[in-house]
Amino acid sequence: MRIETERLIITEFTMDMAQVVQENSVDEDNRRFVPDEVWETVEEAEKVLAFLISQYGSFEGPLVYPIIVKATNDNTGYVQLVPMENGKWEIGYHIAQRYTGNGYATEAVKAFLPVMAKEAGLAEIYGICLADNKASCAVLEKCGFVPVFNGIGLYQGINSEIVRCVWQA
């Protein structure tokens, strides 16, 4: 897969991206908001990448794609579609801390949603984030997600104050 925007390329992971994936995963924001996506070593990142690459071409597991900045060829993070219970799917994204504040997450999610919804035959996609993750809440809002729940719910296996939104194709 390859999706291009004015500034970004969303493509498939390759094994030679393991070092930058590992580096992007250990920033403070990732540790705080998605601790299950932190890989302390390149070897851990390689194992995860091998699994993620194996998921391309199917809709059984997470579909995770790197976000590359065209101007610099920097791998800034990822955008993903992850299966939930009852046939529902959730959007996910992470921009490494050193690249935040440039609108990359919003640009990537806006481009990714309609393509993936069509490919997967989805009429709606959920977005779930911690209520205090103001940047992620703003991305969801800018991308057309509508809040459907704000309160205590499971996030990363822990009851937390969350915001659950839905996007309709």
Buried (B, 14 or more C-beta within 10 A) or exposed (E): EEBEBEBBBBBBBEEEBBEBBBBBBBBEBBEEBBEEBBBEEBEBBBEBBEEBBEBEEEBEEBBBBBBBBEEEEBBBBBBBBBBEEEEEBBBBBBBBBEBBEEBBBBBBBBBBBEBBBEEBEBEEBBBBBBBEBEBBBEBBBBBBBEEEEEEEBEBEEEEBEBBBBBBEE
